[in-house]
Amino acid sequence: MIHPGAGDTSTVRSMFIIDPDDKLRLTLTYPKSVGRNFDEIVRVLDALQATDRDAIATPADWRPRDRVIVSPDLSTEDAQSTFDNAVEVKPYLRYADAPSA
């Protein structure tokens, strides 16, 4: 990929995460003058695996073992029986301890 205005041979650094079903799950693009954040790449991989495994979402800056957001598809009662320490903040927003991998 060529970065506009940076010359004909100045490339940007793009990273793609493609799952086993060939579905594009993430794209990150950095200009050549900016280093990539490998901690963020690993964090995203962990979050994608966790959200594929359980009915959860991960908040910004989430790390494994941090609290997660319970899917709004589950009722509060189901969330409390499924997850440890599920707490309802609003009917549509419930946090819980991260399930064990």
N, CA, C and O atoms as a printed pandas DataFrame, in Angstrom:
     atom_number atom_name residue_name chain_id  residue_number  x_coord  y_coord  z_coord
0              1         N          MET        A               1    0.851   -1.172    0.000
1              2        CA          MET        A               1    0.000    0.000    0.000
2              3         C          MET        A               1    0.900    1.239    0.000
3              4         O          MET        A               1    1.917    1.282    0.692
4              5         N          ILE        A               2    0.522    2.204   -0.758
5              6        CA          ILE        A               2    1.310    3.427   -0.876
6              7         C          ILE        A               2    0.609    4.547   -0.113
7              8         O          ILE        A               2   -0.597    4.746   -0.262
8              9         N          HIS        A               3    1.360    5.271    0.698
9             10        CA          HIS        A               3    0.814    6.388    1.468
10            11         C          HIS        A               3    0.734    7.614    0.571
11            12         O          HIS        A               3    1.741    8.018   -0.009
12            13         N          PRO        A               4   -0.458    8.218    0.445
13            14        CA          PRO        A               4   -0.598    9.386   -0.435
14            15         C          PRO        A               4    0.339   10.525   -0.028
15            16         O          PRO        A               4    0.450   10.857    1.152
16            17         N          GLY        A               5    1.001   11.109   -1.005
17            18        CA          GLY        A               5    1.851   12.263   -0.765
18            19         C          GLY        A               5    3.203   11.939   -0.166
19            20         O          GLY        A               5    3.981   12.854    0.102
20            21         N          ALA        A               6    3.509   10.680    0.051
21            22        CA          ALA        A               6    4.781   10.316    0.667
22            23         C          ALA        A               6    5.769    9.747   -0.339
23            24         O          ALA        A               6    6.799    9.200    0.054
24            25         N          GLY        A               7    5.482    9.861   -1.599
25            26        CA          GLY        A               7    6.387    9.344   -2.619
26            27         C          GLY        A               7    5.842    8.054   -3.211
27            28         O          GLY        A               7    5.000    7.386   -2.610
28            29         N          ASP        A               8    6.330    7.716   -4.392
29            30        CA          ASP        A               8    5.811    6.538   -5.086
30            31         C          ASP        A               8    6.196    5.220   -4.433
31            32         O          ASP        A               8    5.515    4.211   -4.615
32            33         N          THR        A               9    7.286    5.227   -3.673
33            34        CA          THR        A               9    7.738    3.955   -3.096
34            35         C          THR        A               9    7.641    3.930   -1.570
35            36         O          THR        A               9    8.145    3.002   -0.938
36            37         N          SER        A              10    7.009    4.923   -0.979
37            38        CA          SER        A              10    6.876    4.958    0.475
38            39         C          SER        A              10    5.628    4.181    0.885
39            40         O          SER        A              10    4.502    4.604    0.623
40            41         N          THR        A              11    5.841    3.069    1.514
41            42        CA          THR        A              11    4.720    2.204    1.862
42            43         C          THR        A              11    4.198    2.515    3.258
43            44         O          THR        A              11    4.918    3.047    4.103
44            45         N          VAL        A              12    2.951    2.178    3.481
45            46        CA          VAL        A              12    2.397    2.177    4.829
46            47         C          VAL        A              12    2.459    0.739    5.317
47            48         O          VAL        A              12    2.638   -0.189    4.527
48            49         N          ARG        A              13    2.310    0.562    6.619
49            50        CA          ARG        A              13    2.342   -0.782    7.198
50            51         C          ARG        A              13    0.923   -1.168    7.568
51            52         O          ARG        A              13    0.328   -0.580    8.471
52            53         N          SER        A              14    0.391   -2.141    6.880
53            54        CA          SER        A              14   -0.959   -2.611    7.165
54            55         C          SER        A              14   -0.883   -4.010    7.742
55            56         O          SER        A              14   -0.065   -4.835    7.336
56            57         N          MET        A              15   -1.764   -4.250    8.706
57            58        CA          MET        A              15   -1.846   -5.543    9.352
58            59         C          MET        A              15   -3.290   -5.994    9.283
59            60         O          MET        A              15   -4.200   -5.213    9.560
60            61         N          PHE        A              16   -3.506   -7.239    8.919
61            62        CA          PHE        A              16   -4.842   -7.783    8.796
62            63         C          PHE        A              16   -4.955   -9.017    9.686
63            64         O          PHE        A              16   -4.035   -9.834    9.739
64            65         N          ILE        A              17   -6.069   -9.152   10.377
65            66        CA          ILE        A              17   -6.359  -10.390   11.096
66            67         C          ILE        A              17   -7.512  -11.044   10.349
67            68         O          ILE        A              17   -8.593  -10.471   10.215
68            69         N          ILE        A              18   -7.256  -12.261    9.863
69            70        CA          ILE        A              18   -8.237  -13.034    9.108
70            71         C          ILE        A              18   -8.470  -14.324    9.881
71            72         O          ILE        A              18   -7.520  -15.033   10.213
72            73         N          ASP        A              19   -9.741  -14.631   10.169
73            74        CA          ASP        A              19  -10.034  -15.804   10.987
74            75         C          ASP        A              19   -9.983  -17.081   10.148
75            76         O          ASP        A              19   -9.822  -17.013    8.929
76            77         N          PRO        A              20  -10.118  -18.242   10.788
77            78        CA          PRO        A              20  -10.031  -19.514   10.056
78            79         C          PRO        A              20  -11.101  -19.682    8.970
79            80         O          PRO        A              20  -10.937  -20.496    8.061
80            81         N          ASP        A              21  -12.201  -18.911    9.061
81            82        CA          ASP        A              21  -13.237  -18.961    8.027
82            83         C          ASP        A              21  -12.996  -17.933    6.928
83            84         O          ASP        A              21  -13.893  -17.640    6.137
84            85         N          ASP        A              22  -11.786  -17.388    6.880
85            86        CA          ASP        A              22  -11.383  -16.385    5.892
86            87         C          ASP        A              22  -12.178  -15.091    6.001
87            88         O          ASP        A              22  -12.370  -14.392    5.006
88            89         N          LYS        A              23  -12.636  -14.773    7.191
89            90        CA          LYS        A              23  -13.357  -13.522    7.438
90            91         C          LYS        A              23  -12.376  -12.486    7.976
91            92         O          LYS        A              23  -11.662  -12.742    8.946
92            93         N          LEU        A              24  -12.344  -11.322    7.343
93            94        CA          LEU        A              24  -11.476  -10.235    7.792
94            95         C          LEU        A              24  -12.039   -9.683    9.097
95            96         O          LEU        A              24  -13.169   -9.196    9.124
96            97         N          ARG        A              25  -11.263   -9.754   10.181
97            98        CA          ARG        A              25  -11.736   -9.335   11.492
98            99         C          ARG        A              25  -11.160   -8.003   11.938
99           100         O          ARG        A              25  -11.767   -7.315   12.759
100          101         N          LEU        A              26   -9.987   -7.621   11.408
101          102        CA          LEU        A              26   -9.349   -6.379   11.833
102          103         C          LEU        A              26   -8.368   -5.918   10.769
103          104         O          LEU        A              26   -7.681   -6.725   10.143
104          105         N          THR        A              27   -8.316   -4.599   10.574
105          106        CA          THR        A              27   -7.252   -3.999    9.771
106          107         C          THR        A              27   -6.656   -2.857   10.584
107          108         O          THR        A              27   -7.381   -2.069   11.191
108          109         N          LEU        A              28   -5.362   -2.778   10.589
109          110        CA          LEU        A              28   -4.632   -1.677   11.209
110          111         C          LEU        A              28   -3.650   -1.151   10.169
111          112         O          LEU        A              28   -2.964   -1.928    9.504
112          113         N          THR        A              29   -3.587    0.139   10.034
113          114        CA          THR        A              29   -2.645    0.735    9.089
114          115         C          THR        A              29   -1.873    1.846    9.775
115          116         O          THR        A              29   -2.453    2.754   10.371
116          117         N          TYR        A              30   -0.560    1.759    9.680
117          118        CA          TYR        A              30    0.334    2.744   10.273
118          119         C          TYR        A              30    1.176    3.369    9.168
119          120         O          TYR        A              30    1.592    2.659    8.252
120          121         N          PRO        A              31    1.442    4.667    9.221
121          122        CA          PRO        A              31    2.403    5.239    8.270
122          123         C          PRO        A              31    3.801    4.687    8.559
123          124         O          PRO        A              31    4.082    4.212    9.659
124          125         N          LYS        A              32    4.655    4.761    7.564
125          126        CA          LYS        A              32    5.992    4.169    7.740
126          127         C          LYS        A              32    6.782    4.842    8.852
127          128         O          LYS        A              32    7.724    4.250    9.379
128          129         N          SER        A              33    6.419    6.058    9.217
129          130        CA          SER        A              33    7.169    6.774   10.256
130          131         C          SER        A              33    6.708    6.448   11.671
131          132         O          SER        A              33    7.276    6.953   12.640
132          133         N          VAL        A              34    5.680    5.606   11.799
133          134        CA          VAL        A              34    5.127    5.281   13.117
134          135         C          VAL        A              34    5.249    3.773   13.346
135          136         O          VAL        A              34    4.834    2.976   12.504
136          137         N          GLY        A              35    5.811    3.395   14.470
137          138        CA          GLY        A              35    5.959    1.989   14.794
138          139         C          GLY        A              35    4.631    1.342   15.152
139          140         O          GLY        A              35    3.703    2.007   15.613
140          141         N          ARG        A              36    4.556    0.049   14.934
141          142        CA          ARG        A              36    3.344   -0.692   15.268
142          143         C          ARG        A              36    3.335   -1.048   16.747
143          144         O          ARG        A              36    4.383   -1.219   17.369
144          145         N          ASN        A              37    2.138   -1.153   17.291
145          146        CA          ASN        A              37    1.970   -1.480   18.699
146          147         C          ASN        A              37    1.623   -2.967   18.809
147          148         O          ASN        A              37    0.458   -3.344   18.680
148          149         N          PHE        A              38    2.630   -3.808   19.048
149          150        CA          PHE        A              38    2.402   -5.248   19.090
150          151         C          PHE        A              38    1.600   -5.661   20.316
151          152         O          PHE        A              38    0.898   -6.671   20.270
152          153         N          ASP        A              39    1.682   -4.907   21.413
153          154        CA          ASP        A              39    0.829   -5.198   22.571
154          155         C          ASP        A              39   -0.640   -5.057   22.194
155          156         O          ASP        A              39   -1.471   -5.849   22.638
156          157         N          GLU        A              40   -0.965   -4.064   21.386
157          158        CA          GLU        A              40   -2.350   -3.874   20.951
158          159         C          GLU        A              40   -2.787   -4.995   20.024
159          160         O          GLU        A              40   -3.936   -5.431   20.090
160          161         N          ILE        A              41   -1.906   -5.466   19.169
161          162        CA          ILE        A              41   -2.244   -6.564   18.270
162          163         C          ILE        A              41   -2.553   -7.820   19.078
163          164         O          ILE        A              41   -3.537   -8.503   18.795
164          165         N          VAL        A              42   -1.745   -8.134   20.063
165          166        CA          VAL        A              42   -1.989   -9.299   20.920
166          167         C          VAL        A              42   -3.275   -9.109   21.723
167          168         O          VAL        A              42   -4.040  -10.057   21.894
168          169         N          ARG        A              43   -3.520   -7.893   22.218
169          170        CA          ARG        A              43   -4.742   -7.603   22.973
170          171         C          ARG        A              43   -5.975   -7.850   22.109
171          172         O          ARG        A              43   -6.953   -8.437   22.571
172          173         N          VAL        A              44   -5.928   -7.402   20.856
173          174        CA          VAL        A              44   -7.053   -7.606   19.945
174          175         C          VAL        A              44   -7.270   -9.089   19.670
175          176         O          VAL        A              44   -8.410   -9.555   19.654
176          177         N          LEU        A              45   -6.201   -9.827   19.456
177          178        CA          LEU        A              45   -6.340  -11.274   19.254
178          179         C          LEU        A              45   -6.997  -11.931   20.457
179          180         O          LEU        A              45   -7.900  -12.753   20.300
180          181         N          ASP        A              46   -6.550  -11.576   21.661
181          182        CA          ASP        A              46   -7.159  -12.122   22.884
182          183         C          ASP        A              46   -8.641  -11.760   22.966
183          184         O          ASP        A              46   -9.468  -12.602   23.319
184          185         N          ALA        A              47   -8.980  -10.510   22.640
185          186        CA          ALA        A              47  -10.370  -10.060   22.706
186          187         C          ALA        A              47  -11.229  -10.778   21.663
187          188         O          ALA        A              47  -12.351  -11.185   21.965
188          189         N          LEU        A              48  -10.723  -10.937   20.455
189          190        CA          LEU        A              48  -11.480  -11.646   19.430
190          191         C          LEU        A              48  -11.749  -13.090   19.840
191          192         O          LEU        A              48  -12.857  -13.592   19.652
192          193         N          GLN        A              49  -10.751  -13.755   20.394
193          194        CA          GLN        A              49  -10.928  -15.133   20.832
194          195         C          GLN        A              49  -11.930  -15.220   21.985
195          196         O          GLN        A              49  -12.755  -16.133   22.019
196          197         N          ALA        A              50  -11.864  -14.284   22.920
197          198        CA          ALA        A              50  -12.785  -14.293   24.067
198          199         C          ALA        A              50  -14.216  -14.031   23.622
199          200         O          ALA        A              50  -15.139  -14.696   24.092
200          201         N          THR        A              51  -14.416  -13.067   22.720
201          202        CA          THR        A              51  -15.777  -12.742   22.284
202          203         C          THR        A              51  -16.350  -13.813   21.357
203          204         O          THR        A              51  -17.569  -13.960   21.272
204          205         N          ASP        A              52  -15.505  -14.553   20.672
205          206        CA          ASP        A              52  -15.984  -15.683   19.877
206          207         C          ASP        A              52  -16.421  -16.839   20.780
207          208         O          ASP        A              52  -17.360  -17.566   20.455
208          209         N          ARG        A              53  -15.742  -17.003   21.901
209          210        CA          ARG        A              53  -15.976  -18.121   22.811
210          211         C          ARG        A              53  -17.193  -17.902   23.702
211          212         O          ARG        A              53  -17.926  -18.852   23.976
212          213         N          ASP        A              54  -17.426  -16.669   24.160
213          214        CA          ASP        A              54  -18.477  -16.377   25.126
214          215         C          ASP        A              54  -19.343  -15.211   24.654
215          216         O          ASP        A              54  -18.940  -14.438   23.785
216          217         N          ALA        A              55  -20.531  -15.095   25.234
217          218        CA          ALA        A              55  -21.477  -14.029   24.875
218          219         C          ALA        A              55  -21.092  -12.742   25.601
219          220         O          ALA        A              55  -21.803  -12.272   26.489
220          221         N          ILE        A              56  -19.950  -12.186   25.200
221          222        CA          ILE        A              56  -19.413  -10.996   25.855
222          223         C          ILE        A              56  -18.929   -9.994   24.816
223          224         O          ILE        A              56  -18.820  -10.302   23.629
224          225         N          ALA        A              57  -18.645   -8.798   25.292
225          226        CA          ALA        A              57  -17.926   -7.780   24.535
226          227         C          ALA        A              57  -16.811   -7.288   25.440
227          228         O          ALA        A              57  -16.879   -7.441   26.659
228          229         N          THR        A              58  -15.804   -6.706   24.851
229          230        CA          THR        A              58  -14.687   -6.220   25.659
230          231         C          THR        A              58  -14.624   -4.702   25.576
231          232         O          THR        A              58  -14.714   -4.133   24.488
232          233         N          PRO        A              59  -14.467   -4.040   26.730
233          234        CA          PRO        A              59  -14.353   -2.579   26.706
234          235         C          PRO        A              59  -12.994   -2.135   26.169
235          236         O          PRO        A              59  -12.091   -2.952   25.987
236          237         N          ALA        A              60  -12.860   -0.857   25.922
237          238        CA          ALA        A              60  -11.586   -0.293   25.461
238          239         C          ALA        A              60  -10.481   -0.641   26.448
239          240         O          ALA        A              60  -10.694   -0.638   27.660
240          241         N          ASP        A              61   -9.320   -0.935   25.929
241          242        CA          ASP        A              61   -8.132   -1.262   26.725
242          243         C          ASP        A              61   -8.290   -2.537   27.549
243          244         O          ASP        A              61   -7.541   -2.748   28.502
244          245         N          TRP        A              62   -9.256   -3.393   27.195
245          246        CA          TRP        A              62   -9.471   -4.650   27.902
246          247         C          TRP        A              62   -8.248   -5.553   27.782
247          248         O          TRP        A              62   -7.594   -5.608   26.740
248          249         N          ARG        A              63   -7.962   -6.246   28.853
249          250        CA          ARG        A              63   -6.899   -7.266   28.894
250          251         C          ARG        A              63   -7.497   -8.543   29.469
251          252         O          ARG        A              63   -8.463   -8.475   30.228
252          253         N          PRO        A              64   -6.943   -9.713   29.123
253          254        CA          PRO        A              64   -7.443  -10.947   29.725
254          255         C          PRO        A              64   -7.487  -10.829   31.260
255          256         O          PRO        A              64   -6.588  -10.269   31.888
256          257         N          ARG        A              65   -8.540  -11.366   31.821
257          258        CA          ARG        A              65   -8.828  -11.357   33.261
258          259         C          ARG        A              65   -9.461  -10.042   33.723
259          260         O          ARG        A              65   -9.845   -9.942   34.888
260          261         N          ASP        A              66   -9.585   -9.030   32.858
261          262        CA          ASP        A              66  -10.355   -7.834   33.192
262          263         C          ASP        A              66  -11.838   -8.175   33.101
263          264         O          ASP        A              66  -12.225   -9.183   32.509
264          265         N          ARG        A              67  -12.658   -7.319   33.698
265          266        CA          ARG        A              67  -14.102   -7.508   33.604
266          267         C          ARG        A              67  -14.555   -7.304   32.158
267          268         O          ARG        A              67  -13.937   -6.565   31.391
268          269         N          VAL        A              68  -15.643   -7.977   31.812
269          270        CA          VAL        A              68  -16.176   -7.927   30.449
270          271         C          VAL        A              68  -17.598   -7.373   30.482
271          272         O          VAL        A              68  -18.214   -7.270   31.543
272          273         N          ILE        A              69  -18.101   -7.024   29.320
273          274        CA          ILE        A              69  -19.482   -6.587   29.170
274          275         C          ILE        A              69  -20.287   -7.787   28.688
275          276         O          ILE        A              69  -19.940   -8.425   27.693
276          277         N          VAL        A              70  -21.375   -8.088   29.412
277          278        CA          VAL        A              70  -22.223   -9.217   29.043
278          279         C          VAL        A              70  -23.087   -8.812   27.851
279          280         O          VAL        A              70  -23.598   -7.694   27.793
280          281         N          SER        A              71  -23.239   -9.721   26.916
281          282        CA          SER        A              71  -24.031   -9.450   25.721
282          283         C          SER        A              71  -25.454   -9.048   26.091
283          284         O          SER        A              71  -26.058   -9.657   26.974
284          285         N          PRO        A              72  -25.994   -8.029   25.428
285          286        CA          PRO        A              72  -27.385   -7.645   25.694
286          287         C          PRO        A              72  -28.378   -8.720   25.256
287          288         O          PRO        A              72  -29.558   -8.640   25.595
288          289         N          ASP        A              73  -27.918   -9.721   24.509
289          290        CA          ASP        A              73  -28.793  -10.821   24.107
290          291         C          ASP        A              73  -29.199  -11.697   25.288
291          292         O          ASP        A              73  -30.211  -12.394   25.226
292          293         N          LEU        A              74  -28.409  -11.663   26.367
293          294        CA          LEU        A              74  -28.727  -12.437   27.573
294          295         C          LEU        A              74  -29.532  -11.582   28.539
295          296         O          LEU        A              74  -29.281  -10.385   28.678
296          297         N          SER        A              75  -30.490  -12.194   29.200
297          298        CA          SER        A              75  -31.207  -11.476   30.257
298          299         C          SER        A              75  -30.278  -11.309   31.452
299          300         O          SER        A              75  -29.259  -11.991   31.557
300          301         N          THR        A              76  -30.634  -10.405   32.345
301          302        CA          THR        A              76  -29.820  -10.210   33.551
302          303         C          THR        A              76  -29.774  -11.489   34.369
303          304         O          THR        A              76  -28.724  -11.833   34.912
304          305         N          GLU        A              77  -30.888  -12.196   34.465
305          306        CA          GLU        A              77  -30.929  -13.457   35.218
306          307         C          GLU        A              77  -29.990  -14.496   34.603
307          308         O          GLU        A              77  -29.257  -15.180   35.316
308          309         N          ASP        A              78  -30.021  -14.607   33.264
309          310        CA          ASP        A              78  -29.117  -15.541   32.594
310          311         C          ASP        A              78  -27.666  -15.122   32.762
311          312         O          ASP        A              78  -26.787  -15.966   32.934
312          313         N          ALA        A              79  -27.414  -13.824   32.713
313          314        CA          ALA        A              79  -26.047  -13.327   32.905
314          315         C          ALA        A              79  -25.549  -13.675   34.302
315          316         O          ALA        A              79  -24.401  -14.086   34.467
316          317         N          GLN        A              80  -26.404  -13.513   35.307
317          318        CA          GLN        A              80  -25.987  -13.800   36.678
318          319         C          GLN        A              80  -25.787  -15.289   36.915
319          320         O          GLN        A              80  -24.980  -15.676   37.760
320          321         N          SER        A              81  -26.509  -16.127   36.184
321          322        CA          SER        A              81  -26.304  -17.565   36.352
322          323         C          SER        A              81  -25.147  -18.086   35.495
323          324         O          SER        A              81  -24.590  -19.147   35.776
324          325         N          THR        A              82  -24.792  -17.338   34.454
325          326        CA          THR        A              82  -23.731  -17.778   33.538
326          327         C          THR        A              82  -22.355  -17.269   33.945
327          328         O          THR        A              82  -21.366  -17.994   33.834
328          329         N          PHE        A              83  -22.287  -16.019   34.416
329          330        CA          PHE        A              83  -21.008  -15.376   34.693
330          331         C          PHE        A              83  -20.844  -15.101   36.182
331          332         O          PHE        A              83  -21.822  -14.869   36.894
332          333         N          ASP        A              84  -19.610  -15.131   36.639
333          334        CA          ASP        A              84  -19.303  -14.790   38.029
334          335         C          ASP        A              84  -19.408  -13.286   38.230
335          336         O          ASP        A              84  -18.948  -12.503   37.400
336          337         N          ASN        A              85  -20.010  -12.898   39.324
337          338        CA          ASN        A              85  -20.085  -11.495   39.739
338          339         C          ASN        A              85  -20.691  -10.582   38.679
339          340         O          ASN        A              85  -20.209   -9.470   38.465
340          341         N          ALA        A              86  -21.755  -11.056   38.012
341          342        CA          ALA        A              86  -22.436  -10.213   37.019
342          343         C          ALA        A              86  -23.181   -9.103   37.751
343          344         O          ALA        A              86  -23.936   -9.365   38.688
344          345         N          VAL        A              87  -22.966   -7.868   37.320
345          346        CA          VAL        A              87  -23.579   -6.697   37.947
346          347         C          VAL        A              87  -24.307   -5.900   36.872
347          348         O          VAL        A              87  -23.744   -5.610   35.816
348          349         N          GLU        A              88  -25.557   -5.548   37.146
349          350        CA          GLU        A              88  -26.338   -4.742   36.208
350          351         C          GLU        A              88  -26.132   -3.268   36.519
351          352         O          GLU        A              88  -26.458   -2.805   37.612
352          353         N          VAL        A              89  -25.590   -2.534   35.558
353          354        CA          VAL        A              89  -25.449   -1.085   35.671
354          355         C          VAL        A              89  -26.709   -0.435   35.112
355          356         O          VAL        A              89  -27.277    0.468   35.726
356          357         N          LYS        A              90  -27.132   -0.892   33.968
357          358        CA          LYS        A              90  -28.382   -0.529   33.300
358          359         C          LYS        A              90  -28.930   -1.840   32.735
359          360         O          LYS        A              90  -28.172   -2.800   32.599
360          361         N          PRO        A              91  -30.209   -1.909   32.405
361          362        CA          PRO        A              91  -30.721   -3.174   31.853
362          363         C          PRO        A              91  -29.944   -3.664   30.623
363          364         O          PRO        A              91  -29.872   -4.868   30.374
364          365         N          TYR        A              92  -29.375   -2.751   29.872
365          366        CA          TYR        A              92  -28.622   -3.111   28.672
366          367         C          TYR        A              92  -27.110   -3.165   28.908
367          368         O          TYR        A              92  -26.359   -3.488   27.988
368          369         N          LEU        A              93  -26.653   -2.857   30.119
369          370        CA          LEU        A              93  -25.218   -2.830   30.420
370          371         C          LEU        A              93  -24.945   -3.604   31.698
371          372         O          LEU        A              93  -25.277   -3.163   32.798
372          373         N          ARG        A              94  -24.331   -4.773   31.526
373          374        CA          ARG        A              94  -23.958   -5.618   32.663
374          375         C          ARG        A              94  -22.490   -5.991   32.529
375          376         O          ARG        A              94  -22.029   -6.377   31.454
376          377         N          TYR        A              95  -21.774   -5.871   33.616
377          378        CA          TYR        A              95  -20.374   -6.283   33.671
378          379         C          TYR        A              95  -20.268   -7.588   34.437
379          380         O          TYR        A              95  -21.105   -7.893   35.286
380          381         N          ALA        A              96  -19.235   -8.355   34.132
381          382        CA          ALA        A              96  -18.987   -9.620   34.827
382          383         C          ALA        A              96  -17.500   -9.900   34.812
383          384         O          ALA        A              96  -16.748   -9.308   34.038
384          385         N          ASP        A              97  -17.085  -10.816   35.682
385          386        CA          ASP        A              97  -15.699  -11.286   35.641
386          387         C          ASP        A              97  -15.511  -12.064   34.356
387          388         O          ASP        A              97  -16.421  -12.751   33.893
388          389         N          ALA        A              98  -14.336  -11.953   33.787
389          390        CA          ALA        A              98  -14.052  -12.668   32.533
390          391         C          ALA        A              98  -14.116  -14.158   32.749
391          392         O          ALA        A              98  -13.569  -14.662   33.731
392          393         N          PRO        A              99  -14.780  -14.888   31.846
393          394        CA          PRO        A              99  -14.797  -16.343   31.947
394          395         C          PRO        A              99  -13.381  -16.899   31.777
395          396         O          PRO        A              99  -12.549  -16.298   31.098
396          397         N          SER        A             100  -13.122  -18.014   32.379
397          398        CA          SER        A             100  -11.803  -18.662   32.231
398          399         C          SER        A             100  -11.706  -19.256   30.837
399          400         O          SER        A             100  -12.673  -19.798   30.302
400          401         N          ALA        A             101  -10.527  -19.142   30.267
401          402        CA          ALA        A             101  -10.319  -19.652   28.901
402          403         C          ALA        A             101  -10.290  -21.155   28.893
403          404         O          ALA        A             101  -10.125  -21.763   27.835
